[in-house]
């Protein structure tokens, strides 16, 4: 075999197209581990506490948490399910729609969870940051309590980060986050479903914003129609 002259080898290595081909081959060979890692970094699933208090955040989407919460309550007869109260939107304020707490309480009791085992954490959570503040106050009022929190699977890392930023005085150590299972997709195959791709990309952006900018929730009250019209009249000359 004739050795390639060093000069020719340098010319090949110096061409951008050569390195593009190398990168493309590496991505083809490693795309599954890379994609699994991209999904897995969003997931936090910590060991469970002693089964006293299970927290359901208003930002948990879908009905998956009901099954998990009911199974948890069946395994912990003395356990309490805490529902974090969200900020009511206009439809809820006017009684056109039931609130998150009302819906959750009804569905849990339909699944034989005792009414006395369902407790509302008072407040008006607009999102994860204000929900964490409500839990911080609850933990102050209950200094011996420890919490297990259910979180949407790909948002669980974000929830853990928010809790670590908001909770104070050792409270974060008393709280553990559990990623909800998803029967349709998880970190091992999320790239096969369009909805999952949207979810993963969105949660990466949400997490990046939280690390870079912190709390992005607005503390301004929602306006009803009368308030909006009054504000428009004030702004007119």
GUGU-559636 format. One record per residue: residue in three letters; x, y, z of N, C-alpha, C in turn. Coordinates in steps of 0.1 Angstrom, whole numbers. Last residue first. Example, Ala and Ser with C-alpha at 12.3 -4.5 7.8 and 13.67 -1.06 7.14 Angstrom:
// GUGU-559636
+------+--------+---------+-------+---------+----------+-------+--------+---------+-------+
! type ! n_east ! n_north !  n_up ! ca_east ! ca_north ! ca_up ! c_east ! c_north !  c_up !
+------+--------+---------+-------+---------+----------+-------+--------+---------+-------+
!  SER !    128 !     -22 !    71 !     137 !      -11 !    71 !    129 !       0 !    79 !
!  ALA !    132 !     -57 !    78 !     123 !      -45 !    78 !    132 !     -33 !    78 !
+------+--------+---------+-------+---------+----------+-------+--------+---------+-------+
This chain:
// GUGU-559636
+------+--------+---------+-------+---------+----------+-------+--------+---------+-------+
! type ! n_east ! n_north !  n_up ! ca_east ! ca_north ! ca_up ! c_east ! c_north !  c_up !
+------+--------+---------+-------+---------+----------+-------+--------+---------+-------+
!  UNK !   -569 !     610 !   256 !    -568 !      625 !   260 !   -581 !     631 !   262 !
!  UNK !   -570 !     578 !   272 !    -575 !      587 !   261 !   -574 !     602 !   266 !
!  UNK !   -565 !     564 !   295 !    -554 !      566 !   286 !   -557 !     576 !   274 !
!  UNK !   -589 !     561 !   307 !    -579 !      569 !   314 !   -568 !     573 !   304 !
!  UNK !   -602 !     543 !   290 !    -607 !      557 !   291 !   -597 !     566 !   297 !
!  UNK !   -587 !     520 !   294 !    -586 !      526 !   281 !   -591 !     541 !   282 !
!  UNK !   -594 !     515 !   321 !    -580 !      518 !   318 !   -579 !     525 !   304 !
!  UNK !   -620 !     508 !   317 !    -617 !      520 !   325 !   -602 !     525 !   322 !
!  UNK !   -618 !     485 !   302 !    -624 !      497 !   296 !   -621 !     509 !   304 !
!  UNK !   -606 !     469 !   322 !    -599 !      471 !   309 !   -605 !     484 !   303 !
!  UNK !   -625 !     468 !   342 !    -612 !      474 !   345 !   -605 !     477 !   332 !
!  UNK !   -646 !     455 !   328 !    -648 !      468 !   333 !   -635 !     475 !   336 !
!  UNK !   -634 !     429 !   323 !    -638 !      438 !   312 !   -640 !     453 !   316 !
!  UNK !   -606 !     425 !   346 !    -619 !      421 !   340 !   -623 !     431 !   329 !
!  UNK !   -571 !     418 !   346 !    -582 !      427 !   345 !   -595 !     421 !   340 !
!  UNK !   -551 !     402 !   370 !    -558 !      401 !   357 !   -569 !     411 !   357 !
!  UNK !   -523 !     419 !   386 !    -537 !      413 !   386 !   -543 !     412 !   372 !
!  UNK !   -489 !     411 !   383 !    -500 !      420 !   380 !   -513 !     413 !   380 !
!  UNK !   -467 !     396 !   385 !    -475 !      397 !   397 !   -486 !     407 !   396 !
!  UNK !   -456 !     371 !   362 !    -461 !      384 !   365 !   -469 !     385 !   378 !
!  UNK !   -426 !     351 !   363 !    -441 !      352 !   365 !   -445 !     367 !   367 !
!  UNK !   -400 !     344 !   361 !    -406 !      352 !   350 !   -421 !     354 !   351 !
!  UNK !   -373 !     342 !   381 !    -387 !      342 !   381 !   -393 !     350 !   370 !
!  UNK !   -343 !     338 !   362 !    -350 !      336 !   374 !   -365 !     336 !   372 !
!  UNK !   -326 !     340 !   340 !    -333 !      352 !   344 !   -341 !     350 !   357 !
!  UNK !   -311 !     316 !   338 !    -305 !      329 !   334 !   -312 !     341 !   340 !
!  UNK !   -327 !     295 !   348 !    -314 !      296 !   352 !   -308 !     310 !   349 !
!  UNK !   -351 !     301 !   334 !    -351 !      301 !   348 !   -337 !     302 !   354 !
!  UNK !   -343 !     297 !   307 !    -348 !      310 !   312 !   -347 !     311 !   327 !
!  UNK !   -338 !     269 !   308 !    -327 !      279 !   305 !   -331 !     293 !   310 !
!  UNK !   -364 !     260 !   313 !    -353 !      257 !   323 !   -342 !     267 !   321 !
!  UNK !   -377 !     267 !   289 !    -382 !      272 !   302 !   -371 !     271 !   313 !
!  UNK !   -362 !     253 !   270 !    -362 !      268 !   270 !   -367 !     274 !   283 !
!  UNK !   -368 !     227 !   278 !    -354 !      232 !   278 !   -354 !     247 !   278 !
!  UNK !   -396 !     228 !   274 !    -391 !      227 !   288 !   -376 !     230 !   289 !
!  UNK !   -397 !     229 !   246 !    -403 !      240 !   254 !   -397 !     239 !   268 !
!  UNK !   -385 !     205 !   239 !    -379 !      218 !   234 !   -384 !     229 !   243 !
!  UNK !   -404 !     187 !   250 !    -390 !      187 !   254 !   -383 !     200 !   251 !
!  UNK !   -428 !     193 !   237 !    -427 !      194 !   251 !   -413 !     195 !   256 !
!  UNK !   -422 !     189 !   210 !    -426 !      202 !   214 !   -425 !     204 !   229 !
!  UNK !   -418 !     161 !   213 !    -407 !      170 !   208 !   -410 !     184 !   212 !
!  UNK !   -443 !     152 !   220 !    -432 !      151 !   230 !   -420 !     160 !   226 !
!  UNK !   -458 !     157 !   197 !    -462 !      164 !   210 !   -450 !     164 !   220 !
!  UNK !   -445 !     140 !   179 !    -445 !      154 !   177 !   -448 !     162 !   190 !
!  UNK !   -425 !     113 !   188 !    -438 !      119 !   189 !   -437 !     134 !   188 !
!  UNK !   -399 !     105 !   189 !    -408 !       98 !   179 !   -422 !     104 !   179 !
!  UNK !   -385 !     116 !   209 !    -383 !      122 !   196 !   -392 !     115 !   185 !
!  UNK !   -388 !     100 !   232 !    -396 !      113 !   230 !   -396 !     118 !   216 !
!  UNK !   -378 !      77 !   242 !    -383 !       77 !   229 !   -391 !      90 !   225 !
!  UNK !   -368 !      80 !   268 !    -361 !       70 !   259 !   -366 !      70 !   245 !
!  UNK !   -383 !      98 !   283 !    -370 !      102 !   278 !   -363 !      92 !   269 !
!  UNK !   -415 !      88 !   269 !    -406 !       93 !   280 !   -393 !      97 !   274 !
!  UNK !   -450 !      84 !   260 !    -436 !       86 !   257 !   -428 !      90 !   270 !
!  UNK !   -474 !      73 !   270 !    -472 !       76 !   255 !   -457 !      77 !   251 !
!  UNK !   -475 !      72 !   297 !    -477 !       59 !   290 !   -474 !      61 !   275 !
!  UNK !   -454 !      86 !   320 !    -462 !       89 !   308 !   -463 !      76 !   300 !
!  UNK !   -451 !      93 !   355 !    -449 !       84 !   343 !   -459 !      89 !   332 !
!  UNK !   -439 !     123 !   370 !    -450 !      114 !   367 !   -447 !     106 !   355 !
!  UNK !   -412 !     126 !   391 !    -417 !      128 !   378 !   -428 !     118 !   375 !
!  UNK !   -411 !     141 !   422 !    -413 !      129 !   415 !   -419 !     131 !   402 !
!  UNK !   -391 !     157 !   447 !    -399 !      158 !   434 !   -399 !     145 !   427 !
!  UNK !   -392 !     166 !   481 !    -387 !      157 !   470 !   -397 !     157 !   459 !
!  UNK !   -383 !     185 !   509 !    -392 !      184 !   497 !   -385 !     175 !   486 !
!  UNK !   -365 !     192 !   527 !    -377 !      185 !   532 !   -387 !     182 !   521 !
!  UNK !   -346 !     207 !   516 !    -342 !      193 !   519 !   -355 !     185 !   524 !
!  UNK !   -359 !     231 !   514 !    -357 !      224 !   502 !   -353 !     209 !   505 !
!  UNK !   -357 !     242 !   540 !    -370 !      237 !   535 !   -368 !     228 !   523 !
!  UNK !   -335 !     255 !   550 !    -335 !      240 !   550 !   -348 !     234 !   545 !
!  UNK !   -341 !     282 !   545 !    -339 !      276 !   559 !   -340 !     261 !   559 !
!  UNK !   -365 !     282 !   518 !    -354 !      288 !   526 !   -353 !     280 !   539 !
!  UNK !   -374 !     280 !   483 !    -375 !      275 !   497 !   -363 !     279 !   505 !
!  UNK !   -366 !     291 !   458 !    -376 !      298 !   466 !   -376 !     293 !   481 !
!  UNK !   -347 !     274 !   446 !    -345 !      289 !   446 !   -354 !     296 !   456 !
!  UNK !   -356 !     249 !   448 !    -343 !      252 !   454 !   -341 !     267 !   455 !
!  UNK !   -380 !     252 !   433 !    -381 !      249 !   447 !   -368 !     252 !   454 !
!  UNK !   -368 !     255 !   408 !    -376 !      266 !   414 !   -377 !     264 !   429 !
!  UNK !   -356 !     230 !   404 !    -348 !      242 !   404 !   -355 !     253 !   411 !
!  UNK !   -378 !     213 !   404 !    -368 !      211 !   414 !   -359 !     224 !   415 !
!  UNK !   -391 !     222 !   381 !    -398 !      223 !   394 !   -387 !     222 !   406 !
!  UNK !   -372 !     215 !   362 !    -376 !      229 !   364 !   -382 !     231 !   378 !
!  UNK !   -374 !     187 !   364 !    -361 !      194 !   367 !   -363 !     209 !   370 !
!  UNK !   -400 !     183 !   356 !    -396 !      180 !   370 !   -383 !     186 !   373 !
!  UNK !   -410 !     184 !   331 !    -409 !      197 !   339 !   -403 !     195 !   353 !
!  UNK !   -413 !     159 !   321 !    -402 !      168 !   315 !   -401 !     181 !   322 !
!  UNK !   -435 !     151 !   338 !    -422 !      144 !   337 !   -411 !     153 !   332 !
!  UNK !   -450 !     171 !   363 !    -450 !      166 !   349 !   -436 !     161 !   346 !
!  UNK !   -448 !     160 !   397 !    -445 !      170 !   386 !   -446 !     163 !   373 !
!  UNK !   -457 !     158 !   431 !    -458 !      152 !   417 !   -456 !     163 !   407 !
!  UNK !   -437 !     158 !   460 !    -444 !      166 !   450 !   -444 !     159 !   436 !
!  UNK !   -438 !     152 !   493 !    -435 !      146 !   481 !   -443 !     153 !   470 !
!  UNK !   -425 !     168 !   523 !    -434 !      168 !   512 !   -429 !     160 !   500 !
!  UNK !   -427 !     168 !   558 !    -420 !      166 !   546 !   -429 !     164 !   535 !
!  UNK !   -431 !     187 !   589 !    -436 !      180 !   577 !   -426 !     179 !   566 !
!  UNK !   -424 !     202 !   610 !    -420 !      188 !   610 !   -424 !     181 !   598 !
!  UNK !   -435 !     228 !   607 !    -421 !      226 !   607 !   -416 !     212 !   607 !
!  UNK !   -458 !     242 !   593 !    -458 !      228 !   596 !   -443 !     224 !   596 !
!  UNK !   -454 !     268 !   586 !    -465 !      265 !   595 !   -465 !     251 !   600 !
!  UNK !   -434 !     265 !   568 !    -431 !      273 !   580 !   -442 !     270 !   590 !
!  UNK !   -448 !     251 !   548 !    -437 !      244 !   555 !   -433 !     251 !   568 !
!  UNK !   -464 !     271 !   539 !    -470 !      259 !   545 !   -460 !     252 !   553 !
!  UNK !   -446 !     288 !   528 !    -453 !      293 !   539 !   -460 !     281 !   547 !
!  UNK !   -437 !     271 !   507 !    -427 !      276 !   517 !   -435 !     281 !   530 !
!  UNK !   -460 !     269 !   492 !    -455 !      257 !   499 !   -445 !     261 !   510 !
!  UNK !   -461 !     295 !   481 !    -472 !      290 !   490 !   -467 !     278 !   498 !
!  UNK !   -437 !     295 !   467 !    -439 !      304 !   478 !   -450 !     300 !   487 !
!  UNK !   -444 !     276 !   447 !    -433 !      273 !   457 !   -434 !     282 !   469 !
!  UNK !   -463 !     290 !   434 !    -467 !      278 !   441 !   -457 !     274 !   451 !
!  UNK !   -447 !     310 !   423 !    -457 !      314 !   433 !   -462 !     302 !   441 !
!  UNK !   -433 !     293 !   405 !    -426 !      301 !   415 !   -435 !     305 !   426 !
!  UNK !   -452 !     280 !   388 !    -443 !      272 !   397 !   -437 !     281 !   408 !
!  UNK !   -481 !     302 !   388 !    -472 !      292 !   382 !   -463 !     286 !   392 !
!  UNK !   -497 !     316 !   403 !    -498 !      318 !   389 !   -489 !     309 !   381 !
!  UNK !   -516 !     308 !   432 !    -504 !      304 !   424 !   -506 !     307 !   409 !
!  UNK !   -527 !     320 !   457 !    -531 !      322 !   443 !   -519 !     320 !   434 !
!  UNK !   -538 !     302 !   487 !    -530 !      312 !   479 !   -535 !     314 !   465 !
!  UNK !   -536 !     273 !   507 !    -542 !      285 !   503 !   -532 !     295 !   496 !
!  UNK !   -538 !     241 !   499 !    -528 !      251 !   503 !   -532 !     264 !   498 !
!  UNK !   -563 !     219 !   509 !    -559 !      230 !   500 !   -549 !     239 !   506 !
!  UNK !   -564 !     184 !   513 !    -562 !      197 !   519 !   -558 !     207 !   509 !
!  UNK !   -579 !     154 !   518 !    -576 !      164 !   508 !   -576 !     178 !   514 !
!  UNK !   -589 !     138 !   538 !    -575 !      136 !   533 !   -570 !     145 !   523 !
!  UNK !   -615 !     143 !   541 !    -606 !      148 !   551 !   -592 !     146 !   548 !
!  UNK !   -626 !     128 !   520 !    -626 !      142 !   519 !   -616 !     148 !   529 !
!  UNK !   -609 !      99 !   509 !    -617 !      106 !   519 !   -615 !     121 !   518 !
!  UNK !   -610 !      86 !   477 !    -601 !       93 !   486 !   -610 !     100 !   496 !
!  UNK !   -626 !      73 !   458 !    -627 !       68 !   472 !   -616 !      74 !   481 !
!  UNK !   -628 !      86 !   434 !    -619 !       75 !   435 !   -617 !      70 !   449 !
!  UNK !   -643 !     108 !   440 !    -650 !       98 !   432 !   -641 !      85 !   432 !
!  UNK !   -624 !     123 !   453 !    -635 !      116 !   461 !   -642 !     106 !   453 !
!  UNK !   -610 !     131 !   431 !    -603 !      122 !   441 !   -614 !     115 !   449 !
!  UNK !   -628 !     146 !   417 !    -623 !      134 !   411 !   -616 !     125 !   421 !
!  UNK !   -633 !     167 !   436 !    -644 !      159 !   431 !   -638 !     145 !   425 !
!  UNK !   -607 !     178 !   438 !    -614 !      173 !   450 !   -625 !     163 !   446 !
!  UNK !   -603 !     187 !   412 !    -594 !      177 !   418 !   -601 !     171 !   430 !
!  UNK !   -623 !     207 !   409 !    -622 !      195 !   400 !   -614 !     184 !   406 !
!  UNK !   -615 !     225 !   429 !    -629 !      219 !   429 !   -629 !     206 !   421 !
!  UNK !   -590 !     232 !   421 !    -592 !      225 !   434 !   -605 !     218 !   435 !
!  UNK !   -595 !     245 !   397 !    -586 !      233 !   397 !   -589 !     225 !   410 !
!  UNK !   -630 !     255 !   396 !    -616 !      257 !   398 !   -608 !     244 !   398 !
!  UNK !   -655 !     254 !   370 !    -650 !      250 !   383 !   -635 !     253 !   384 !
!  UNK !   -667 !     282 !   351 !    -659 !      269 !   352 !   -655 !     267 !   366 !
!  UNK !   -682 !     303 !   358 !    -685 !      296 !   345 !   -678 !     283 !   344 !
!  UNK !   -677 !     320 !   379 !    -685 !      308 !   381 !   -689 !     300 !   369 !
!  UNK !   -661 !     341 !   375 !    -675 !      344 !   373 !   -684 !     331 !   374 !
!  UNK !   -636 !     329 !   381 !    -641 !      340 !   389 !   -656 !     342 !   388 !
!  UNK !   -634 !     312 !   359 !    -635 !      306 !   373 !   -641 !     317 !   382 !
!  UNK !   -630 !     330 !   339 !    -641 !      321 !   338 !   -644 !     314 !   352 !
!  UNK !   -607 !     344 !   346 !    -620 !      351 !   346 !   -632 !     341 !   346 !
!  UNK !   -588 !     323 !   369 !    -590 !      331 !   357 !   -604 !     336 !   357 !
!  UNK !   -573 !     323 !   401 !    -584 !      321 !   393 !   -585 !     329 !   381 !
!  UNK !   -542 !     308 !   409 !    -549 !      321 !   407 !   -561 !     319 !   398 !
!  UNK !   -545 !     276 !   426 !    -540 !      286 !   416 !   -548 !     299 !   416 !
!  UNK !   -536 !     259 !   455 !    -546 !      267 !   449 !   -541 !     277 !   439 !
!  UNK !   -524 !     227 !   456 !    -520 !      241 !   456 !   -530 !     249 !   449 !
!  UNK !   -535 !     202 !   477 !    -537 !      208 !   464 !   -534 !     223 !   465 !
!  UNK !   -522 !     174 !   493 !    -523 !      188 !   493 !   -524 !     194 !   479 !
!  UNK !   -533 !     146 !   508 !    -530 !      151 !   495 !   -533 !     166 !   495 !
!  UNK !   -520 !     127 !   535 !    -528 !      138 !   531 !   -523 !     143 !   517 !
!  UNK !   -521 !      94 !   550 !    -515 !      104 !   541 !   -525 !     115 !   538 !
!  UNK !   -528 !      72 !   563 !    -528 !       84 !   571 !   -523 !      96 !   562 !
!  UNK !   -525 !      51 !   544 !    -538 !       54 !   550 !   -539 !      67 !   557 !
!  UNK !   -509 !      47 !   518 !    -506 !       55 !   530 !   -519 !      59 !   536 !
!  UNK !   -518 !      33 !   496 !    -507 !       27 !   503 !   -503 !      34 !   516 !
!  UNK !   -538 !      50 !   488 !    -542 !       36 !   492 !   -531 !      29 !   499 !
!  UNK !   -523 !      72 !   481 !    -532 !       73 !   492 !   -536 !      59 !   497 !
!  UNK !   -510 !      62 !   457 !    -502 !       66 !   469 !   -511 !      66 !   482 !
!  UNK !   -533 !      58 !   441 !    -524 !       47 !   445 !   -516 !      50 !   457 !
!  UNK !   -541 !      85 !   439 !    -550 !       75 !   445 !   -542 !      63 !   449 !
!  UNK !   -518 !      96 !   425 !    -522 !      101 !   439 !   -531 !      91 !   446 !
!  UNK !   -518 !      82 !   401 !    -506 !       81 !   410 !   -510 !      85 !   424 !
!  UNK !   -543 !      89 !   390 !    -539 !       75 !   393 !   -528 !      74 !   403 !
!  UNK !   -539 !     117 !   389 !    -550 !      111 !   397 !   -547 !      97 !   400 !
!  UNK !   -519 !     123 !   371 !    -516 !      124 !   385 !   -527 !     118 !   393 !
!  UNK !   -530 !     121 !   345 !    -521 !      111 !   350 !   -519 !     111 !   365 !
!  UNK !   -546 !     140 !   333 !    -552 !      132 !   344 !   -542 !     121 !   350 !
!  UNK !   -530 !     172 !   325 !    -536 !      159 !   322 !   -541 !     152 !   335 !
!  UNK !   -503 !     188 !   342 !    -513 !      187 !   332 !   -518 !     173 !   330 !
!  UNK !   -496 !     209 !   369 !    -496 !      195 !   364 !   -507 !     193 !   354 !
!  UNK !   -500 !     233 !   380 !    -494 !      233 !   367 !   -493 !     219 !   361 !
!  UNK !   -509 !     230 !   406 !    -519 !      233 !   396 !   -513 !     233 !   382 !
!  UNK !   -494 !     201 !   422 !    -493 !      215 !   417 !   -504 !     218 !   407 !
!  UNK !   -499 !     182 !   449 !    -502 !      183 !   435 !   -502 !     198 !   431 !
!  UNK !   -481 !     164 !   474 !    -485 !      177 !   468 !   -488 !     176 !   453 !
!  UNK !   -486 !     144 !   501 !    -484 !      144 !   487 !   -489 !     157 !   481 !
!  UNK !   -474 !     135 !   532 !    -480 !      146 !   525 !   -476 !     145 !   510 !
!  UNK !   -464 !     110 !   543 !    -474 !      118 !   550 !   -481 !     128 !   542 !
!  UNK !   -445 !      92 !   533 !    -458 !       90 !   530 !   -468 !      98 !   538 !
!  UNK !   -418 !      96 !   538 !    -425 !       86 !   546 !   -440 !      85 !   543 !
!  UNK !   -405 !     102 !   505 !    -405 !      104 !   519 !   -413 !      93 !   526 !
!  UNK !   -388 !      86 !   477 !    -400 !       90 !   484 !   -397 !      92 !   499 !
!  UNK !   -361 !      98 !   457 !    -366 !       88 !   466 !   -378 !      94 !   474 !
!  UNK !   -369 !     116 !   426 !    -362 !      114 !   438 !   -368 !     104 !   447 !
!  UNK !   -365 !     124 !   395 !    -374 !      115 !   402 !   -366 !     110 !   415 !
!  UNK !   -364 !     146 !   369 !    -360 !      144 !   383 !   -370 !     135 !   390 !
!  UNK !   -355 !     153 !   336 !    -363 !      145 !   345 !   -356 !     144 !   359 !
!  UNK !   -340 !     166 !   318 !    -351 !      173 !   323 !   -359 !     166 !   334 !
!  UNK !   -321 !     148 !   310 !    -316 !      159 !   318 !   -328 !     167 !   324 !
!  UNK !   -335 !     131 !   293 !    -332 !      126 !   306 !   -328 !     138 !   315 !
!  UNK !   -335 !     143 !   268 !    -347 !      142 !   275 !   -345 !     139 !   290 !
!  UNK !   -308 !     143 !   262 !    -315 !      156 !   261 !   -329 !     155 !   268 !
!  UNK !   -302 !     116 !   264 !    -296 !      125 !   273 !   -304 !     138 !   274 !
!  UNK !   -316 !     106 !   241 !    -320 !      102 !   255 !   -314 !     111 !   265 !
!  UNK !   -301 !     120 !   222 !    -315 !      123 !   224 !   -320 !     118 !   237 !
!  UNK !   -276 !     107 !   225 !    -277 !      121 !   227 !   -291 !     126 !   229 !
!  UNK !   -282 !      80 !   220 !    -278 !       84 !   234 !   -279 !      99 !   236 !
!  UNK !   -291 !      84 !   192 !    -300 !       79 !   203 !   -295 !      82 !   217 !
!  UNK !   -268 !      94 !   179 !    -280 !      102 !   180 !   -290 !      97 !   191 !
!  UNK !   -243 !      83 !   172 !    -246 !       86 !   187 !   -260 !      93 !   189 !
!  UNK !   -242 !      79 !   145 !    -238 !       68 !   154 !   -243 !      70 !   168 !
!  UNK !   -250 !     104 !   135 !    -257 !       92 !   132 !   -255 !      81 !   141 !
!  UNK !   -229 !     120 !   147 !    -243 !      122 !   151 !   -252 !     110 !   147 !
!  UNK !   -207 !     109 !   133 !    -208 !      108 !   147 !   -222 !     110 !   152 !
!  UNK !   -213 !     117 !   107 !    -212 !      103 !   110 !   -213 !     100 !   125 !
!  UNK !   -212 !     145 !   110 !    -225 !      138 !   106 !   -225 !     123 !   109 !
!  UNK !   -185 !     149 !   116 !    -196 !      152 !   126 !   -209 !     145 !   122 !
!  UNK !   -174 !     140 !    92 !    -171 !      133 !   104 !   -181 !     136 !   115 !
!  UNK !   -185 !     159 !    74 !    -188 !      144 !    72 !   -185 !     137 !    85 !
!  UNK !   -173 !     181 !    84 !    -187 !      180 !    84 !   -192 !     166 !    82 !
!  UNK !   -146 !     176 !    79 !    -151 !      176 !    93 !   -166 !     176 !    94 !
!  UNK !   -147 !     178 !    51 !    -142 !      165 !    57 !   -147 !     165 !    71 !
!  UNK !   -154 !     204 !    46 !    -164 !      193 !    42 !   -160 !     180 !    49 !
!  UNK !   -132 !     219 !    53 !    -144 !      219 !    61 !   -153 !     207 !    58 !
!  UNK !    -99 !     206 !    50 !    -112 !      209 !    43 !   -124 !     208 !    52 !
!  UNK !    -77 !     197 !    63 !     -80 !      211 !    63 !    -93 !     215 !    56 !
!  UNK !    -75 !     170 !    57 !     -79 !      174 !    71 !    -82 !     189 !    72 !
!  UNK !    -65 !     173 !    30 !     -78 !      166 !    33 !    -83 !     171 !    47 !
!  UNK !    -41 !     185 !    34 !     -51 !      192 !    26 !    -65 !     186 !    29 !
!  UNK !    -27 !     166 !    49 !     -30 !      179 !    55 !    -41 !     187 !    48 !
!  UNK !    -25 !     146 !    30 !     -33 !      144 !    42 !    -37 !     157 !    49 !
!  UNK !     -8 !     159 !    12 !     -22 !      155 !     8 !    -31 !     153 !    20 !
!  UNK !     15 !     160 !    28 !       9 !      172 !    23 !     -5 !     170 !    18 !
!  UNK !     22 !     133 !    33 !      17 !      142 !    44 !     10 !     154 !    39 !
!  UNK !      9 !     110 !     9 !      19 !      120 !    12 !     13 !     129 !    23 !
!  UNK !     -1 !      78 !    19 !      -5 !       91 !    14 !      5 !     101 !    18 !
!  UNK !     17 !      49 !     9 !      14 !       59 !    19 !     10 !      72 !    13 !
!  UNK !      5 !      22 !    -9 !      13 !       34 !   -10 !      8 !      44 !     1 !
!  UNK !      9 !     -12 !     0 !       0 !        0 !     0 !      9 !      12 !     0 !
+------+--------+---------+-------+---------+----------+-------+--------+---------+-------+
